[in-house]
Amino acid sequence: MSVKSLTMKRILVVGGGIIGSMHAYLALKAGHEVIQVERDEVPSSASVRNFGLVWVSGREKGAELELALRARELWGEIGLEASIGFRANGSLTVAQSDVEFSLMQEAAAMPDADQRGFEILHKREVQALEPMLAGNYIGALRCTTDAAVEPLLLLTGLRDFMKRSERYTWIPNFDVDSFTHNESGNHISDVTGKTISGDFLVLCPGAAHSGFLSEYFKDAQIRKVFLQMGATVPVAEKLGHSVADADSMRYYPGFKDLSLDRLPPQSELAHEHHMQLLLAPRFDGSFTIGDTHLYKEPFSHEIIEEPYEHLSKVIANIFGREFKIGKRWSGVYSQSTSSEIYFRREVAPRAVIVTGAGGRGNTLSPAIAEETIKSWAL
């Protein structure tokens, strides 16, 4: 899975989200001692507020797709070891018009379509796979490489697995406010003055661009993104695949070379909130649904009802029935706005910041962590 270390090092990981946890997991697998700290009792930010999707289908061709495919391979291996709710369920991007279906046929003819696991399904073939999808649509683009995990199981499952090793230490409620480097290594200190030292340091702050790391984000091409999501009440029927609508093709770079100008404009509401439908089935029978995107700060953090009404109509059209929304929430993630797939900066010898993978952080996290660990082994 990862490069084995010839000499065990002490790795400090700041951040208990998915990026930090994957660094801790793969460093531990590589034979290192790992100390992972988190400012809260348990992580409560983007990693537990997302879909839990491993979304290969929409990744940009080239380096990003290659990273996603490697991450997907790692996710499968991790899912065999840790109780994270991993399932290789695939996805269905549903076409509700002839234009949308023709764009999906274009996607299935892309040079890297086989790598992505694309295939075109007509409605009868979709319904043979997923009888719940009994609504008004033409067909779907299936992606067999897409997968899912359970957000509420993911981080606890990884920690429970790591805690089996005496080389792993988890320290919650450790609010780092400074770090230093000298000839003896890297050192982190919290607001009480307690200091922990190690050989290597990875800082995974998520969307916390302020505070003691603010100088490194001052001129960085990185932004925060605010989104709204929700979950339906549980239902008795089982849905296997994750589901998306064709609006998702507007936002994922893997589809940017298609003739997207043939799509009609989105509604004013959907355009304002940069909306798409993503729907992920959960173990409890509910569906996580979303999502919206706001890019201009400051965010109000208000939960706006109209986007949920829009998504409910889209879902009803695809499923041929309505689903009651039982929960609503919002979140903020960090996203690179440069050509870099994510934000990585060396801030001292053997010390890096890693963040900015927002919108693809869950998907890419194990491969991102693997890149860090390989650089440590040089």
C-alpha positions, 0 to 999 in steps of 0.5 A, a space after each residue: 500500500 505504501 512505501 515502508 520506512 527503513 527507519 521508524 520516525 515520529 510523525 506529528 499530524 495536526 488535524 483529525 479530518 480525513 486528510 489528517 487521518 489518512 496521513 496518520 493511517 498511511 504513516 502508521 502502515 509505513 512503520 512510523 510512530 504517529 501522534 495525531 492531535 485534534 482541536 475538538 473532542 471529535 472532528 466536526 467539520 467538513 469530513 463528517 458533513 460530506 457525502 462520503 463519496 469516492 467520486 472518480 467519475 468527474 475528476 479532470 483528465 490527466 494527473 487528477 484522474 490518475 491520483 483519483 484512480 490510485 486513491 480508489 485503489 487505496 480506498 478498497 484496501 483500507 475498506 478491507 481493514 477498517 470499519 468505515 462503511 466502504 462499498 464499491 457501489 458505483 454511481 448513476 448520473 441520470 439524464 432527464 432529457 435527450 440533450 443530457 443523454 447525448 452528452 453522457 454518450 459523449 462522456 462514454 466515448 472519451 479516451 479515458 472512459 474505460 479508466 473511469 468505468 463509464 457505460 451508457 444505460 437506457 432507462 430499462 437497464 437502469 431500472 433493472 439495476 435500481 427499481 427505485 428509480 421509477 421516474 421520468 428520465 431517459 437513461 444514465 451514465 454509470 461509473 463503476 469506479 465510484 464508491 462510498 463510505 459512511 461519513 459518521 463511521 469513517 473517522 472513528 473507524 480509522 482511529 479504532 483501527 489505528 488504536 490497535 497499534 502501540 505506535 499510534 497516539 490520538 490526542 483530542 482537545 489539543 488546539 495548536 497555536 504555534 509550531 517551531 523547527 530546530 535541529 532536534 525536529 519539529 514541535 507543536 504547542 497548544 494554547 496551554 503551552 504544552 509541546 509535542 515534538 517529532 521528526 516530521 510534521 503535517 498540518 491539515 487545517 481544513 478551512 482554518 486559513 487564519 490563526 498561526 498558519 495565516 501567513 502561509 495563506 496570505 497570497 495563496 490561490 485558495 478559497 473557502 466554499 460554503 455548502 448546504 446539504 441534507 438527508 432524507 428520512 430513512 426508507 425501507 427500500 434499498 438503493 445501491 448506486 449513488 445518484 447524480 443529475 446532469 447538472 453535476 456535469 457542469 461543475 466537474 472538470 472531467 466533463 469540461 471538454 463535452 459540448 456543455 453549451 448545449 445544456 439549457 441555462 439553469 434556473 435562477 435559483 440553481 445558478 445562484 447557488 451553483 447547484 447540482 444533485 448528488 445523492 448517496 444512500 446510507 446504511 440507515 436507509 436515508 439518502 444524503 442529498 445536496 448540494 449548493 456552493 457559495 464562494 463569496 465571503 463572508 458567508 451568512 451561514 444561514 440555512 436557506 430552504 429554497 435549494 432543498 425545495 429545488 433538489 426535492 423536485 429533481 429527486 421526485 422526477 428521477 424516483 417518481 416519488 417524493 422523499 421527506 427531508 429529515 435533516 439539514 446542515 451546512 459546512 465549509 471546505 477549503 479549495 485550491 483555485 490554482 492549477 494545483 490539485 490541492 494545496 501543499 506547502 513546505 513550511 519548515 524542513 520536514 514540515 508541510 501544510 496540506 489542505 485545499 482539496 475541497 470538493 474532492 478531498 474525500 475522494 483523493 485523501 489516501 493518495 494525497 497522504 501517500 504522496 506526502 509519505 513518499 516524499 518523506 522516504 526520499 
